[in-house]
Amino acid sequence: MINMRFKYLLFFSVNFLLFSNFSQEQKQNILFIGVDDLRPLLNSYGHKQMHTPNLDKLASESIQFNQAYVNIAVCGASRASILTGIRGSFTRFDSYTSRADKDVPQATTLAQIFKKNGYKTASIGKISHFADDSKSDWDDFYNFRNGSDYKNPISVKRQKEIKKLRPDGKFAGPPFEYSDVSDDDYNDGKLTNVAINQLKKYKKSKDPFFLAVGYILPHLPFIQPKKYGDLYEFDDLVFSKQKTVPVNSPKRAIAHDWLELRNWYIDIPQSGPVSLKMEEDLIKSYYATITYLDTLIGKLLKSLDDLDLRKNTTIVFWSDHGFFLGEHGFWCKHHTFQEAIHVPLLVSSPNMEQGFQTNTMVEYVDLYPTICEIAGIKPPNYIHGKSFVPVLRNPNLEHKKEIYSRYQTLEVVQDNKFSYHEVLQHETGKVLYNMLFDMENDKKQYYNISKKPEFKNLVDLYSKKLKKMRDFSNKPIVIK
């Protein structure tokens, strides 16, 4: 009797353990790779001057979204929106200082929902804009946010000599540098190694994981080992052909002082354009920084393969917003023009199609429900995004006909034919100015056609679309 009971318990225990291990292995791991200030300036997106072999390889193993857009073109707000699946408004996610735990304190972040569903969560580098924003949602947390860790002695010397104070009280440095150091010496090289060690930890523990790796690159300052700058010649650089604001645009609609570059870095004029030499240096160093980023991501993805974790891991590669490189006379982001809101998006999932590009429109607010669906997790009912998993299964499907984005009192609705922008009065929400661009014939948004009589009906139509989304976004988030 005792032996039979022992055999039964042994049989039950072994089968329970086997079932547990099987269930654990079936959970889809998530590698969530975020980068800062990257527009779709990759070889796989048609920019053949770019040296991005590792991201191009990832694209060949992914669904590449050619029309992905952020919902807010500034870091703090965009990241809070991505991590909660909630749109910005006049009072929520409206600036770089926005925080998820302040603007929507009851919301369940991506990390939190995965943690609640049995995943180990880790944040390495810049995922939320502020290190302590919803920090308790992560089982493991590594800061790595020193994006201005200059290595070239000349940069450090000039910092001390010029003594220009940044808005945060620290000394400003040059907007770019090249240095004779290894890939591991800068901030993002160090965080890559920590991320690889985290993957080794998960391999050993066999825990399902949601690993978020947040690179500062290619954010200003554009700093990297010298070898990456050596890859680019003057003829590789693409300069904006129109360095003025769009024709017929209202002054307030195009106000953009790119104070981030002016106030945080030396050798930049406090007004007026940068010199032609500085323009060349900024574009070249931005390219070089992207290639440095590409190398580090390649190293991270190789470790995923080497650890035999790739077969059960979904990789999501995203950027928090785009970046102006002299277009319209602008630098940095902080607008609703194409260069600020159009971003890369690659999703490589073992159970989905791979090696395809899709031109359907997606918004970054859609990332939350998509990642949840991939993992078999039910997202909260208050979120604003819509899962694009059907597109991952069939890249020919249409996800959305139009996208919405905003930056403070600027808002835009865009589809495949037109991009319509409004400037609002913050106190009342009254529409002060508008712009309309023909995206079939004027992709660079050079000519505002909103005042032409033949487009009056279109302006009215898109204005109603924007108001509908504005009213929806401005509603309080009800979390039950």
Steps between C-alpha positions, in 0.01 A plus 500: 500500500780733598696415186197562280443837666868586458489402131188711449658804667820454303305470174296810584807703606702413190212577267427826683862607461502401134179696443639801685819499296302453180270791587798717586671423172182584309489858632620741235796706624515868403817693415387863488776712344444874522723769351493878524451754217525255211307578183476211246854568381601139441616322189194273511280811478662597172783722625783323323772727638442355847719226646242307704564130427368365828174691498461415131540132591240541775270666245542198270379283789217734598196680377635846420240774541565776247228724638538492877437819697545620857205661673707774670830631363686549827676240712330502843149519358560250219652239731223537757244456222676190362529336841133559588329474161334838563496808275619840609274801556515859623546374856659157451833412342559852368874560549841339547439512877190276476489188714266203487486472880392865533267549204321163523605356838240220494594378153666162453828540314632244254756383754236470769257295292775258400614475858145418609491224239803312628780673309828630636542862398817701457574855387852575382572855390243761397150353471299751703642850467548523875678216675257487792181514290309179588832350608338237724351335188842357421653200677843619388595857419824647366515875437764563227380848399829685464469598137760778533790283614763670285820300451704725273736712719440800273123484570556481875751786491267728300216422740708629790639799314179637351288435810167544327228384738228268372142536630577224754795695644776282353761617251403472135723303264539476123205357303717223354830325551710211372736325734764227486321267738333160478130437445467409868631829637194716442173479695314290242788258457494435873123452514520251211729278706265520797207409274692197373569390857130540573420265212747247642322527832166425335650211309619347825179560696272410209270783608282659229613858464405848389840662448499870406832635373504877455782652300582871530637487145455679266401786731716811524789523557592284202798324657665177391832326434691662214473200269129567444562853377761363259224307320333815366632744239354836405332349194306261726325783680150602400424868561151644509417675173260739671629658817212740536157456651219376273364754253180672620536367856377711794779620727380325814456172318868482414651661811792278591815633670667160550606613848619150588796541264551870576485480881666167576805514272791728416590633153130551413368854438225625730304617197506447127622194308807293575801545273533282191794323666298429815211373287738260329650389833160445662365290214817292470521436875129411513562239229806370685310475826233289329767262372650474849150422630460239226818325612389484862155366410668242279706387798186475714308300240795266444495415870129422473583254222802357680290432809237325286233743621410648162259220406263602781559875517315781328722799420346846480726781378367855541605864535329756724471756214680628193754777452544803272830528313456852364162444332298825510804650676427279805708272719387257771128405523204676672259535210237319294690509172601171344861501618389518864221239502600240237703224665639151433324191633618141465318204655657155476281230653556123460132429443442778246606578146858617449692678227217726383439873488159652550373846407197493725485772761567427866532719808730432790200495732429167326815338639350422841204285383711339226770379738235379743325299229827342387554382858141388547429771758172692512572876502302748715175620346580871542802513269478689172705280268393226261698179456666457161562127545283432190757695295781291648317195366413662167704813410258581217219586741407857582528591868400866506402752235643796691720591794486776760789675670554812703753723668363740760262729302583342163292208375497300176285242326666327206402238247658384175382806311510798736659625820284755684635705792336739744638748751281538806465754774599311812252669734190446286591240238396745230653436158727794416672383181514199272716340232427238236763308302458276198685182604485349152676792330665684790634241744753749641215733592629810324168658393206575727186478287241548775395845373439397142124511427497157335614338826247667730281189527804285577610741773153483654503120482841459664425766758198297611718188521749682721230640725351155545836356602577802718172466686563129544859548621408777742255278687623383841632144511252288695669200660274259684 
